[in-house]
Amino acid sequence: MNKNGVAMAADSAATLVNFFGRDKVYNSANKLFRLSKISSIGILVYENSSINNIPWELIIKKFRSKTNK
């Protein structure tokens, strides 16, 4: 972090518990998003974040598609 910005990084691993209670690791999760093409604002998602059972990933992508037209 400096006066010009912040460096953000995330791994791509996500662990989900299946129906039988076993953990499954996926190595292709999106956790770091650019909010728009116009501004340099980034968003990091942590763990299983959601609003009303809608994942943040879908909310961010929908917002981005509406604002980048």
PQR file of N, CA, C, O and H, with PARSE charges and radii, in Angstrom:
ATOM      1  N   MET A   1       0.850  -1.172   0.000 -0.4000 1.5000
ATOM      2  CA  MET A   1       0.000   0.000   0.000 -0.0000 2.0000
ATOM      3  C   MET A   1       0.892   1.229   0.000  0.5500 1.7000
ATOM      4  O   MET A   1       1.864   1.303   0.751 -0.5500 1.4000
ATOM      5  N   ASN A   2       0.555   2.193  -0.846 -0.4000 1.5000
ATOM      6  CA  ASN A   2       1.250   3.472  -0.856 -0.0000 2.0000
ATOM      7  C   ASN A   2       0.267   4.571  -1.230  0.5500 1.7000
ATOM      8  O   ASN A   2      -0.936   4.319  -1.300 -0.5500 1.4000
ATOM      9  H   ASN A   2      -0.234   2.133  -1.456  0.4000 1.0000
ATOM     10  N   LYS A   3       0.747   5.770  -1.468 -0.4000 1.5000
ATOM     11  CA  LYS A   3      -0.180   6.879  -1.732 -0.0000 2.0000
ATOM     12  C   LYS A   3      -0.885   6.749  -3.082  0.5500 1.7000
ATOM     13  O   LYS A   3      -1.862   7.455  -3.333 -0.5500 1.4000
ATOM     14  H   LYS A   3       1.725   5.974  -1.411  0.4000 1.0000
ATOM     15  N   ASN A   4      -0.411   5.865  -3.948 -0.4000 1.5000
ATOM     16  CA  ASN A   4      -1.017   5.684  -5.262 -0.0000 2.0000
ATOM     17  C   ASN A   4      -1.994   4.516  -5.347  0.5500 1.7000
ATOM     18  O   ASN A   4      -2.786   4.449  -6.287 -0.5500 1.4000
ATOM     19  H   ASN A   4       0.383   5.292  -3.744  0.4000 1.0000
ATOM     20  N   GLY A   5      -1.956   3.597  -4.388 -0.4000 1.5000
ATOM     21  CA  GLY A   5      -2.873   2.467  -4.465 -0.0000 2.0000
ATOM     22  C   GLY A   5      -2.502   1.330  -3.543  0.5500 1.7000
ATOM     23  O   GLY A   5      -1.621   1.454  -2.693 -0.5500 1.4000
ATOM     24  H   GLY A   5      -1.313   3.651  -3.624  0.4000 1.0000
ATOM     25  N   VAL A   6      -3.185   0.233  -3.726 -0.4000 1.5000
ATOM     26  CA  VAL A   6      -3.008  -0.953  -2.905 -0.0000 2.0000
ATOM     27  C   VAL A   6      -2.861  -2.160  -3.837  0.5500 1.7000
ATOM     28  O   VAL A   6      -3.591  -2.277  -4.821 -0.5500 1.4000
ATOM     29  H   VAL A   6      -3.901   0.132  -4.417  0.4000 1.0000
ATOM     30  N   ALA A   7      -1.939  -3.036  -3.534 -0.4000 1.5000
ATOM     31  CA  ALA A   7      -1.814  -4.287  -4.289 -0.0000 2.0000
ATOM     32  C   ALA A   7      -2.718  -5.333  -3.642  0.5500 1.7000
ATOM     33  O   ALA A   7      -2.662  -5.555  -2.432 -0.5500 1.4000
ATOM     34  H   ALA A   7      -1.346  -2.941  -2.735  0.4000 1.0000
ATOM     35  N   MET A   8      -3.546  -5.967  -4.460 -0.4000 1.5000
ATOM     36  CA  MET A   8      -4.451  -6.989  -3.940 -0.0000 2.0000
ATOM     37  C   MET A   8      -4.128  -8.310  -4.634  0.5500 1.7000
ATOM     38  O   MET A   8      -3.820  -8.336  -5.825 -0.5500 1.4000
ATOM     39  H   MET A   8      -3.591  -5.787  -5.442  0.4000 1.0000
ATOM     40  N   ALA A   9      -4.200  -9.398  -3.885 -0.4000 1.5000
ATOM     41  CA  ALA A   9      -3.939 -10.723  -4.440 -0.0000 2.0000
ATOM     42  C   ALA A   9      -4.816 -11.743  -3.731  0.5500 1.7000
ATOM     43  O   ALA A   9      -5.194 -11.560  -2.574 -0.5500 1.4000
ATOM     44  H   ALA A   9      -4.450  -9.378  -2.917  0.4000 1.0000
ATOM     45  N   ALA A  10      -5.131 -12.817  -4.438 -0.4000 1.5000
ATOM     46  CA  ALA A  10      -5.935 -13.903  -3.866 -0.0000 2.0000
ATOM     47  C   ALA A  10      -5.561 -15.208  -4.557  0.5500 1.7000
ATOM     48  O   ALA A  10      -5.184 -15.220  -5.729 -0.5500 1.4000
ATOM     49  H   ALA A  10      -4.823 -12.966  -5.378  0.4000 1.0000
ATOM     50  N   ASP A  11      -5.670 -16.289  -3.826 -0.4000 1.5000
ATOM     51  CA  ASP A  11      -5.485 -17.590  -4.463 -0.0000 2.0000
ATOM     52  C   ASP A  11      -6.778 -17.976  -5.173  0.5500 1.7000
ATOM     53  O   ASP A  11      -7.762 -17.240  -5.107 -0.5500 1.4000
ATOM     54  H   ASP A  11      -5.977 -16.280  -2.875  0.4000 1.0000
ATOM     55  N   SER A  12      -6.786 -19.105  -5.840 -0.4000 1.5000
ATOM     56  CA  SER A  12      -7.993 -19.503  -6.564 -0.0000 2.0000
ATOM     57  C   SER A  12      -8.645 -20.746  -5.966  0.5500 1.7000
ATOM     58  O   SER A  12      -9.506 -21.356  -6.601 -0.5500 1.4000
ATOM     59  H   SER A  12      -5.986 -19.703  -5.894  0.4000 1.0000
ATOM     60  N   ALA A  13      -8.248 -21.127  -4.755 -0.4000 1.5000
ATOM     61  CA  ALA A  13      -8.806 -22.327  -4.121 -0.0000 2.0000
ATOM     62  C   ALA A  13     -10.067 -21.990  -3.328  0.5500 1.7000
ATOM     63  O   ALA A  13     -10.127 -20.978  -2.628 -0.5500 1.4000
ATOM     64  H   ALA A  13      -7.549 -20.631  -4.239  0.4000 1.0000
ATOM     65  N   ALA A  14     -11.054 -22.842  -3.449 -0.4000 1.5000
ATOM     66  CA  ALA A  14     -12.292 -22.711  -2.684 -0.0000 2.0000
ATOM     67  C   ALA A  14     -12.697 -24.097  -2.200  0.5500 1.7000
ATOM     68  O   ALA A  14     -12.674 -25.062  -2.964 -0.5500 1.4000
ATOM     69  H   ALA A  14     -11.005 -23.663  -4.017  0.4000 1.0000
ATOM     70  N   THR A  15     -13.066 -24.189  -0.931 -0.4000 1.5000
ATOM     71  CA  THR A  15     -13.466 -25.470  -0.357 -0.0000 2.0000
ATOM     72  C   THR A  15     -14.968 -25.462  -0.104  0.5500 1.7000
ATOM     73  O   THR A  15     -15.491 -24.565   0.558 -0.5500 1.4000
ATOM     74  H   THR A  15     -13.084 -23.405  -0.310  0.4000 1.0000
ATOM     75  N   LEU A  16     -15.652 -26.459  -0.632 -0.4000 1.5000
ATOM     76  CA  LEU A  16     -17.086 -26.603  -0.430 -0.0000 2.0000
ATOM     77  C   LEU A  16     -17.356 -27.957   0.204  0.5500 1.7000
ATOM     78  O   LEU A  16     -16.663 -28.934  -0.080 -0.5500 1.4000
ATOM     79  H   LEU A  16     -15.228 -27.188  -1.169  0.4000 1.0000
ATOM     80  N   VAL A  17     -18.363 -28.012   1.060 -0.4000 1.5000
ATOM     81  CA  VAL A  17     -18.758 -29.267   1.691 -0.0000 2.0000
ATOM     82  C   VAL A  17     -19.923 -29.826   0.887  0.5500 1.7000
ATOM     83  O   VAL A  17     -20.924 -29.139   0.681 -0.5500 1.4000
ATOM     84  H   VAL A  17     -18.927 -27.219   1.291  0.4000 1.0000
ATOM     85  N   ASN A  18     -19.798 -31.074   0.430 -0.4000 1.5000
ATOM     86  CA  ASN A  18     -20.852 -31.666  -0.384 -0.0000 2.0000
ATOM     87  C   ASN A  18     -21.956 -32.266   0.495  0.5500 1.7000
ATOM     88  O   ASN A  18     -21.919 -32.156   1.721 -0.5500 1.4000
ATOM     89  H   ASN A  18     -18.985 -31.632   0.597  0.4000 1.0000
ATOM     90  N   PHE A  19     -22.911 -32.885  -0.139 -0.4000 1.5000
ATOM     91  CA  PHE A  19     -24.082 -33.453   0.534 -0.0000 2.0000
ATOM     92  C   PHE A  19     -23.714 -34.480   1.599  0.5500 1.7000
ATOM     93  O   PHE A  19     -24.416 -34.609   2.602 -0.5500 1.4000
ATOM     94  H   PHE A  19     -22.941 -32.974  -1.134  0.4000 1.0000
ATOM     95  N   PHE A  20     -22.620 -35.211   1.394 -0.4000 1.5000
ATOM     96  CA  PHE A  20     -22.199 -36.259   2.325 -0.0000 2.0000
ATOM     97  C   PHE A  20     -21.266 -35.742   3.414  0.5500 1.7000
ATOM     98  O   PHE A  20     -20.732 -36.532   4.193 -0.5500 1.4000
ATOM     99  H   PHE A  20     -22.049 -35.107   0.580  0.4000 1.0000
ATOM    100  N   GLY A  21     -21.062 -34.424   3.480 -0.4000 1.5000
ATOM    101  CA  GLY A  21     -20.213 -33.839   4.510 -0.0000 2.0000
ATOM    102  C   GLY A  21     -18.724 -33.891   4.202  0.5500 1.7000
ATOM    103  O   GLY A  21     -17.898 -33.635   5.078 -0.5500 1.4000
ATOM    104  H   GLY A  21     -21.496 -33.783   2.847  0.4000 1.0000
ATOM    105  N   ARG A  22     -18.379 -34.219   2.966 -0.4000 1.5000
ATOM    106  CA  ARG A  22     -16.968 -34.282   2.582 -0.0000 2.0000
ATOM    107  C   ARG A  22     -16.556 -32.981   1.911  0.5500 1.7000
ATOM    108  O   ARG A  22     -17.317 -32.387   1.147 -0.5500 1.4000
ATOM    109  H   ARG A  22     -19.050 -34.427   2.254  0.4000 1.0000
ATOM    110  N   ASP A  23     -15.331 -32.550   2.212 -0.4000 1.5000
ATOM    111  CA  ASP A  23     -14.804 -31.339   1.604 -0.0000 2.0000
ATOM    112  C   ASP A  23     -14.332 -31.605   0.181  0.5500 1.7000
ATOM    113  O   ASP A  23     -13.729 -32.639  -0.106 -0.5500 1.4000
ATOM    114  H   ASP A  23     -14.713 -33.033   2.833  0.4000 1.0000
ATOM    115  N   LYS A  24     -14.613 -30.665  -0.696 -0.4000 1.5000
ATOM    116  CA  LYS A  24     -14.140 -30.721  -2.072 -0.0000 2.0000
ATOM    117  C   LYS A  24     -13.449 -29.390  -2.358  0.5500 1.7000
ATOM    118  O   LYS A  24     -14.041 -28.329  -2.161 -0.5500 1.4000
ATOM    119  H   LYS A  24     -15.102 -29.824  -0.464  0.4000 1.0000
ATOM    120  N   VAL A  25     -12.200 -29.440  -2.822 -0.4000 1.5000
ATOM    121  CA  VAL A  25     -11.433 -28.227  -3.114 -0.0000 2.0000
ATOM    122  C   VAL A  25     -11.464 -27.969  -4.612  0.5500 1.7000
ATOM    123  O   VAL A  25     -11.125 -28.843  -5.409 -0.5500 1.4000
ATOM    124  H   VAL A  25     -11.719 -30.302  -2.982  0.4000 1.0000
ATOM    125  N   TYR A  26     -11.871 -26.767  -4.988 -0.4000 1.5000
ATOM    126  CA  TYR A  26     -11.867 -26.327  -6.374 -0.0000 2.0000
ATOM    127  C   TYR A  26     -10.755 -25.290  -6.524  0.5500 1.7000
ATOM    128  O   TYR A  26     -10.616 -24.395  -5.690 -0.5500 1.4000
ATOM    129  H   TYR A  26     -12.146 -26.056  -4.341  0.4000 1.0000
ATOM    130  N   ASN A  27      -9.975 -25.413  -7.578 -0.4000 1.5000
ATOM    131  CA  ASN A  27      -8.847 -24.507  -7.783 -0.0000 2.0000
ATOM    132  C   ASN A  27      -9.106 -23.489  -8.887  0.5500 1.7000
ATOM    133  O   ASN A  27      -8.174 -23.066  -9.572 -0.5500 1.4000
ATOM    134  H   ASN A  27     -10.087 -26.140  -8.255  0.4000 1.0000
ATOM    135  N   SER A  28     -10.348 -23.098  -9.062 -0.4000 1.5000
ATOM    136  CA  SER A  28     -10.673 -22.143 -10.121 -0.0000 2.0000
ATOM    137  C   SER A  28     -11.676 -21.081  -9.667  0.5500 1.7000
ATOM    138  O   SER A  28     -12.419 -20.546 -10.490 -0.5500 1.4000
ATOM    139  H   SER A  28     -11.105 -23.442  -8.506  0.4000 1.0000
ATOM    140  N   ALA A  29     -11.705 -20.777  -8.393 -0.4000 1.5000
ATOM    141  CA  ALA A  29     -12.653 -19.790  -7.874 -0.0000 2.0000
ATOM    142  C   ALA A  29     -12.198 -18.368  -8.190  0.5500 1.7000
ATOM    143  O   ALA A  29     -11.005 -18.067  -8.155 -0.5500 1.4000
ATOM    144  H   ALA A  29     -11.102 -21.212  -7.725  0.4000 1.0000
ATOM    145  N   ASN A  30     -13.155 -17.500  -8.499 -0.4000 1.5000
ATOM    146  CA  ASN A  30     -12.858 -16.079  -8.697 -0.0000 2.0000
ATOM    147  C   ASN A  30     -13.084 -15.350  -7.381  0.5500 1.7000
ATOM    148  O   ASN A  30     -14.179 -15.389  -6.820 -0.5500 1.4000
ATOM    149  H   ASN A  30     -14.124 -17.745  -8.528  0.4000 1.0000
ATOM    150  N   LYS A  31     -12.039 -14.684  -6.892 -0.4000 1.5000
ATOM    151  CA  LYS A  31     -12.142 -13.962  -5.627 -0.0000 2.0000
ATOM    152  C   LYS A  31     -11.769 -12.491  -5.762  0.5500 1.7000
ATOM    153  O   LYS A  31     -12.052 -11.695  -4.867 -0.5500 1.4000
ATOM    154  H   LYS A  31     -11.150 -14.652  -7.348  0.4000 1.0000
ATOM    155  N   LEU A  32     -11.147 -12.130  -6.853 -0.4000 1.5000
ATOM    156  CA  LEU A  32     -10.664 -10.767  -7.070 -0.0000 2.0000
ATOM    157  C   LEU A  32     -11.316 -10.233  -8.337  0.5500 1.7000
ATOM    158  O   LEU A  32     -11.190 -10.833  -9.405 -0.5500 1.4000
ATOM    159  H   LEU A  32     -10.917 -12.777  -7.580  0.4000 1.0000
ATOM    160  N   PHE A  33     -12.019  -9.098  -8.220 -0.4000 1.5000
ATOM    161  CA  PHE A  33     -12.773  -8.553  -9.340 -0.0000 2.0000
ATOM    162  C   PHE A  33     -12.447  -7.082  -9.540  0.5500 1.7000
ATOM    163  O   PHE A  33     -12.200  -6.350  -8.581 -0.5500 1.4000
ATOM    164  H   PHE A  33     -12.121  -8.611  -7.352  0.4000 1.0000
ATOM    165  N   ARG A  34     -12.449  -6.660 -10.799 -0.4000 1.5000
ATOM    166  CA  ARG A  34     -12.384  -5.234 -11.119 -0.0000 2.0000
ATOM    167  C   ARG A  34     -13.831  -4.763 -11.241  0.5500 1.7000
ATOM    168  O   ARG A  34     -14.622  -5.362 -11.969 -0.5500 1.4000
ATOM    169  H   ARG A  34     -12.650  -7.254 -11.578  0.4000 1.0000
ATOM    170  N   LEU A  35     -14.171  -3.704 -10.536 -0.4000 1.5000
ATOM    171  CA  LEU A  35     -15.564  -3.274 -10.482 -0.0000 2.0000
ATOM    172  C   LEU A  35     -16.054  -2.699 -11.806  0.5500 1.7000
ATOM    173  O   LEU A  35     -17.193  -2.955 -12.196 -0.5500 1.4000
ATOM    174  H   LEU A  35     -13.528  -3.218  -9.945  0.4000 1.0000
ATOM    175  N   SER A  36     -15.224  -1.932 -12.505 -0.4000 1.5000
ATOM    176  CA  SER A  36     -15.641  -1.389 -13.793 -0.0000 2.0000
ATOM    177  C   SER A  36     -14.433  -1.158 -14.689  0.5500 1.7000
ATOM    178  O   SER A  36     -13.293  -1.163 -14.226 -0.5500 1.4000
ATOM    179  H   SER A  36     -14.299  -1.725 -12.188  0.4000 1.0000
ATOM    180  N   LYS A  37     -14.695  -0.955 -15.977 -0.4000 1.5000
ATOM    181  CA  LYS A  37     -13.622  -0.667 -16.924 -0.0000 2.0000
ATOM    182  C   LYS A  37     -13.141   0.774 -16.783  0.5500 1.7000
ATOM    183  O   LYS A  37     -12.007   1.091 -17.144 -0.5500 1.4000
ATOM    184  H   LYS A  37     -15.622  -0.951 -16.353  0.4000 1.0000
ATOM    185  N   ILE A  38     -13.989   1.633 -16.264 -0.4000 1.5000
ATOM    186  CA  ILE A  38     -13.692   3.062 -16.188 -0.0000 2.0000
ATOM    187  C   ILE A  38     -12.789   3.392 -15.001  0.5500 1.7000
ATOM    188  O   ILE A  38     -11.812   4.124 -15.158 -0.5500 1.4000
ATOM    189  H   ILE A  38     -14.909   1.375 -15.970  0.4000 1.0000
ATOM    190  N   SER A  39     -13.099   2.867 -13.828 -0.4000 1.5000
ATOM    191  CA  SER A  39     -12.325   3.183 -12.634 -0.0000 2.0000
ATOM    192  C   SER A  39     -11.482   1.995 -12.191  0.5500 1.7000
ATOM    193  O   SER A  39     -11.786   0.848 -12.519 -0.5500 1.4000
ATOM    194  H   SER A  39     -13.892   2.272 -13.701  0.4000 1.0000
ATOM    195  N   SER A  40     -10.437   2.276 -11.455 -0.4000 1.5000
ATOM    196  CA  SER A  40      -9.545   1.220 -10.957 -0.0000 2.0000
ATOM    197  C   SER A  40      -9.934   0.823  -9.541  0.5500 1.7000
ATOM    198  O   SER A  40      -9.158   0.992  -8.600 -0.5500 1.4000
ATOM    199  H   SER A  40     -10.190   3.208 -11.188  0.4000 1.0000
ATOM    200  N   ILE A  41     -11.130   0.299  -9.404 -0.4000 1.5000
ATOM    201  CA  ILE A  41     -11.616  -0.148  -8.102 -0.0000 2.0000
ATOM    202  C   ILE A  41     -11.715  -1.662  -8.134  0.5500 1.7000
ATOM    203  O   ILE A  41     -12.346  -2.236  -9.022 -0.5500 1.4000
ATOM    204  H   ILE A  41     -11.760   0.162 -10.168  0.4000 1.0000
ATOM    205  N   GLY A  42     -11.088  -2.301  -7.160 -0.4000 1.5000
ATOM    206  CA  GLY A  42     -11.117  -3.747  -7.079 -0.0000 2.0000
ATOM    207  C   GLY A  42     -11.874  -4.219  -5.858  0.5500 1.7000
ATOM    208  O   GLY A  42     -12.006  -3.492  -4.873 -0.5500 1.4000
ATOM    209  H   GLY A  42     -10.575  -1.834  -6.439  0.4000 1.0000
ATOM    210  N   ILE A  43     -12.368  -5.438  -5.931 -0.4000 1.5000
ATOM    211  CA  ILE A  43     -13.119  -6.040  -4.830 -0.0000 2.0000
ATOM    212  C   ILE A  43     -12.566  -7.436  -4.580  0.5500 1.7000
ATOM    213  O   ILE A  43     -12.356  -8.206  -5.517 -0.5500 1.4000
ATOM    214  H   ILE A  43     -12.260  -6.028  -6.731  0.4000 1.0000
ATOM    215  N   LEU A  44     -12.332  -7.757  -3.314 -0.4000 1.5000
ATOM    216  CA  LEU A  44     -11.929  -9.106  -2.913 -0.0000 2.0000
ATOM    217  C   LEU A  44     -13.083  -9.772  -2.191  0.5500 1.7000
ATOM    218  O   LEU A  44     -13.747  -9.148  -1.363 -0.5500 1.4000
ATOM    219  H   LEU A  44     -12.502  -7.131  -2.553  0.4000 1.0000
ATOM    220  N   VAL A  45     -13.324 -11.030  -2.500 -0.4000 1.5000
ATOM    221  CA  VAL A  45     -14.376 -11.795  -1.836 -0.0000 2.0000
ATOM    222  C   VAL A  45     -13.713 -12.831  -0.946  0.5500 1.7000
ATOM    223  O   VAL A  45     -12.778 -13.517  -1.357 -0.5500 1.4000
ATOM    224  H   VAL A  45     -12.785 -11.536  -3.173  0.4000 1.0000
ATOM    225  N   TYR A  46     -14.211 -12.935   0.281 -0.4000 1.5000
ATOM    226  CA  TYR A  46     -13.640 -13.846   1.273 -0.0000 2.0000
ATOM    227  C   TYR A  46     -14.637 -14.932   1.645  0.5500 1.7000
ATOM    228  O   TYR A  46     -15.803 -14.651   1.924 -0.5500 1.4000
ATOM    229  H   TYR A  46     -14.971 -12.378   0.615  0.4000 1.0000
ATOM    230  N   GLU A  47     -14.177 -16.154   1.646 -0.4000 1.5000
ATOM    231  CA  GLU A  47     -14.971 -17.331   2.011 -0.0000 2.0000
ATOM    232  C   GLU A  47     -16.243 -17.451   1.198  0.5500 1.7000
ATOM    233  O   GLU A  47     -16.232 -17.180  -0.002 -0.5500 1.4000
ATOM    234  H   GLU A  47     -13.230 -16.383   1.419  0.4000 1.0000
ATOM    235  N   ASN A  48     -17.328 -17.847   1.817 -0.4000 1.5000
ATOM    236  CA  ASN A  48     -18.586 -18.113   1.135 -0.0000 2.0000
ATOM    237  C   ASN A  48     -19.514 -16.915   1.294  0.5500 1.7000
ATOM    238  O   ASN A  48     -20.582 -17.027   1.895 -0.5500 1.4000
ATOM    239  H   ASN A  48     -17.337 -18.068   2.792  0.4000 1.0000
ATOM    240  N   SER A  49     -19.108 -15.775   0.758 -0.4000 1.5000
ATOM    241  CA  SER A  49     -19.859 -14.535   0.947 -0.0000 2.0000
ATOM    242  C   SER A  49     -21.053 -14.461   0.017  0.5500 1.7000
ATOM    243  O   SER A  49     -20.954 -14.762  -1.172 -0.5500 1.4000
ATOM    244  H   SER A  49     -18.240 -15.683   0.269  0.4000 1.0000
ATOM    245  N   SER A  50     -22.201 -14.050   0.585 -0.4000 1.5000
ATOM    246  CA  SER A  50     -23.417 -13.912  -0.211 -0.0000 2.0000
ATOM    247  C   SER A  50     -24.391 -12.969   0.486  0.5500 1.7000
ATOM    248  O   SER A  50     -24.267 -12.683   1.677 -0.5500 1.4000
ATOM    249  H   SER A  50     -22.282 -13.806   1.551  0.4000 1.0000
ATOM    250  N   ILE A  51     -25.363 -12.496  -0.290 -0.4000 1.5000
ATOM    251  CA  ILE A  51     -26.471 -11.703   0.239 -0.0000 2.0000
ATOM    252  C   ILE A  51     -27.746 -12.411  -0.188  0.5500 1.7000
ATOM    253  O   ILE A  51     -27.956 -12.629  -1.381 -0.5500 1.4000
ATOM    254  H   ILE A  51     -25.464 -12.729  -1.257  0.4000 1.0000
ATOM    255  N   ASN A  52     -28.597 -12.771   0.757 -0.4000 1.5000
ATOM    256  CA  ASN A  52     -29.837 -13.510   0.463 -0.0000 2.0000
ATOM    257  C   ASN A  52     -29.566 -14.744  -0.399  0.5500 1.7000
ATOM    258  O   ASN A  52     -30.302 -15.030  -1.343 -0.5500 1.4000
ATOM    259  H   ASN A  52     -28.427 -12.594   1.726  0.4000 1.0000
ATOM    260  N   ASN A  53     -28.510 -15.461  -0.062 -0.4000 1.5000
ATOM    261  CA  ASN A  53     -28.096 -16.683  -0.763 -0.0000 2.0000
ATOM    262  C   ASN A  53     -27.671 -16.458  -2.214  0.5500 1.7000
ATOM    263  O   ASN A  53     -27.621 -17.409  -2.993 -0.5500 1.4000
ATOM    264  H   ASN A  53     -27.912 -15.229   0.705  0.4000 1.0000
ATOM    265  N   ILE A  54     -27.364 -15.217  -2.586 -0.4000 1.5000
ATOM    266  CA  ILE A  54     -26.820 -14.911  -3.910 -0.0000 2.0000
ATOM    267  C   ILE A  54     -25.341 -14.604  -3.720  0.5500 1.7000
ATOM    268  O   ILE A  54     -25.002 -13.672  -2.991 -0.5500 1.4000
ATOM    269  H   ILE A  54     -27.404 -14.444  -1.953  0.4000 1.0000
ATOM    270  N   PRO A  55     -24.450 -15.363  -4.358 -0.5600 1.5000
ATOM    271  CA  PRO A  55     -23.011 -15.136  -4.181  0.2800 2.0000
ATOM    272  C   PRO A  55     -22.588 -13.743  -4.647  0.5500 1.7000
ATOM    273  O   PRO A  55     -23.105 -13.222  -5.635 -0.5500 1.4000
ATOM    274  N   TRP A  56     -21.651 -13.158  -3.927 -0.4000 1.5000
ATOM    275  CA  TRP A  56     -21.122 -11.838  -4.284 -0.0000 2.0000
ATOM    276  C   TRP A  56     -20.587 -11.827  -5.706  0.5500 1.7000
ATOM    277  O   TRP A  56     -20.702 -10.818  -6.402 -0.5500 1.4000
ATOM    278  H   TRP A  56     -21.231 -13.582  -3.124  0.4000 1.0000
ATOM    279  N   GLU A  57     -20.008 -12.927  -6.144 -0.4000 1.5000
ATOM    280  CA  GLU A  57     -19.465 -13.004  -7.504 -0.0000 2.0000
ATOM    281  C   GLU A  57     -20.534 -12.652  -8.539  0.5500 1.7000
ATOM    282  O   GLU A  57     -20.266 -11.890  -9.468 -0.5500 1.4000
ATOM    283  H   GLU A  57     -19.914 -13.747  -5.579  0.4000 1.0000
ATOM    284  N   LEU A  58     -21.744 -13.200  -8.389 -0.4000 1.5000
ATOM    285  CA  LEU A  58     -22.824 -12.913  -9.329 -0.0000 2.0000
ATOM    286  C   LEU A  58     -23.302 -11.471  -9.224  0.5500 1.7000
ATOM    287  O   LEU A  58     -23.607 -10.842 -10.238 -0.5500 1.4000
ATOM    288  H   LEU A  58     -21.962 -13.819  -7.634  0.4000 1.0000
ATOM    289  N   ILE A  59     -23.370 -10.948  -8.013 -0.4000 1.5000
ATOM    290  CA  ILE A  59     -23.803  -9.563  -7.804 -0.0000 2.0000
ATOM    291  C   ILE A  59     -22.815  -8.596  -8.447  0.5500 1.7000
ATOM    292  O   ILE A  59     -23.221  -7.646  -9.117 -0.5500 1.4000
ATOM    293  H   ILE A  59     -23.122 -11.459  -7.190  0.4000 1.0000
ATOM    294  N   ILE A  60     -21.527  -8.833  -8.247 -0.4000 1.5000
ATOM    295  CA  ILE A  60     -20.488  -7.963  -8.809 -0.0000 2.0000
ATOM    296  C   ILE A  60     -20.511  -8.027 -10.335  0.5500 1.7000
ATOM    297  O   ILE A  60     -20.444  -6.991 -10.996 -0.5500 1.4000
ATOM    298  H   ILE A  60     -21.198  -9.605  -7.703  0.4000 1.0000
ATOM    299  N   LYS A  61     -20.604  -9.221 -10.895 -0.4000 1.5000
ATOM    300  CA  LYS A  61     -20.615  -9.358 -12.349 -0.0000 2.0000
ATOM    301  C   LYS A  61     -21.851  -8.706 -12.968  0.5500 1.7000
ATOM    302  O   LYS A  61     -21.755  -8.117 -14.045 -0.5500 1.4000
ATOM    303  H   LYS A  61     -20.658 -10.063 -10.358  0.4000 1.0000
ATOM    304  N   LYS A  62     -22.992  -8.797 -12.318 -0.4000 1.5000
ATOM    305  CA  LYS A  62     -24.208  -8.155 -12.815 -0.0000 2.0000
ATOM    306  C   LYS A  62     -24.072  -6.633 -12.767  0.5500 1.7000
ATOM    307  O   LYS A  62     -24.436  -5.947 -13.722 -0.5500 1.4000
ATOM    308  H   LYS A  62     -23.069  -9.275 -11.443  0.4000 1.0000
ATOM    309  N   PHE A  63     -23.553  -6.108 -11.668 -0.4000 1.5000
ATOM    310  CA  PHE A  63     -23.320  -4.669 -11.541 -0.0000 2.0000
ATOM    311  C   PHE A  63     -22.375  -4.190 -12.638  0.5500 1.7000
ATOM    312  O   PHE A  63     -22.623  -3.176 -13.289 -0.5500 1.4000
ATOM    313  H   PHE A  63     -23.257  -6.666 -10.892  0.4000 1.0000
ATOM    314  N   ARG A  64     -21.289  -4.935 -12.833 -0.4000 1.5000
ATOM    315  CA  ARG A  64     -20.292  -4.568 -13.839 -0.0000 2.0000
ATOM    316  C   ARG A  64     -20.896  -4.575 -15.242  0.5500 1.7000
ATOM    317  O   ARG A  64     -20.587  -3.695 -16.045 -0.5500 1.4000
ATOM    318  H   ARG A  64     -21.087  -5.759 -12.303  0.4000 1.0000
ATOM    319  N   SER A  65     -21.737  -5.533 -15.546 -0.4000 1.5000
ATOM    320  CA  SER A  65     -22.343  -5.583 -16.889 -0.0000 2.0000
ATOM    321  C   SER A  65     -23.322  -4.411 -17.100  0.5500 1.7000
ATOM    322  O   SER A  65     -23.471  -3.925 -18.221 -0.5500 1.4000
ATOM    323  H   SER A  65     -21.988  -6.248 -14.893  0.4000 1.0000
ATOM    324  N   LYS A  66     -23.977  -3.967 -16.039 -0.4000 1.5000
ATOM    325  CA  LYS A  66     -24.923  -2.845 -16.160 -0.0000 2.0000
ATOM    326  C   LYS A  66     -24.210  -1.499 -16.284  0.5500 1.7000
ATOM    327  O   LYS A  66     -24.700  -0.599 -16.966 -0.5500 1.4000
ATOM    328  H   LYS A  66     -23.856  -4.362 -15.129  0.4000 1.0000
ATOM    329  N   THR A  67     -23.049  -1.356 -15.626 -0.4000 1.5000
ATOM    330  CA  THR A  67     -22.375  -0.057 -15.605 -0.0000 2.0000
ATOM    331  C   THR A  67     -21.343   0.129 -16.713  0.5500 1.7000
ATOM    332  O   THR A  67     -20.898   1.253 -16.946 -0.5500 1.4000
ATOM    333  H   THR A  67     -22.650  -2.087 -15.072  0.4000 1.0000
ATOM    334  N   ASN A  68     -20.957  -0.931 -17.393 -0.4000 1.5000
ATOM    335  CA  ASN A  68     -19.914  -0.829 -18.425 -0.0000 2.0000
ATOM    336  C   ASN A  68     -20.466  -0.770 -19.831  0.5500 1.7000
ATOM    337  O   ASN A  68     -19.788  -1.185 -20.772 -0.5500 1.4000
ATOM    338  H   ASN A  68     -21.320  -1.844 -17.203  0.4000 1.0000
ATOM    339  N   LYS A  69     -21.667  -0.270 -20.003 -0.4000 1.5000
ATOM    340  CA  LYS A  69     -22.270  -0.190 -21.346 -0.0000 2.0000
ATOM    341  C   LYS A  69     -21.935   1.115 -22.003  0.5500 1.7000
ATOM    342  O   LYS A  69     -22.353   1.362 -23.134 -0.5500 1.4000
ATOM    343  H   LYS A  69     -22.217   0.067 -19.239  0.4000 1.0000
TER
END
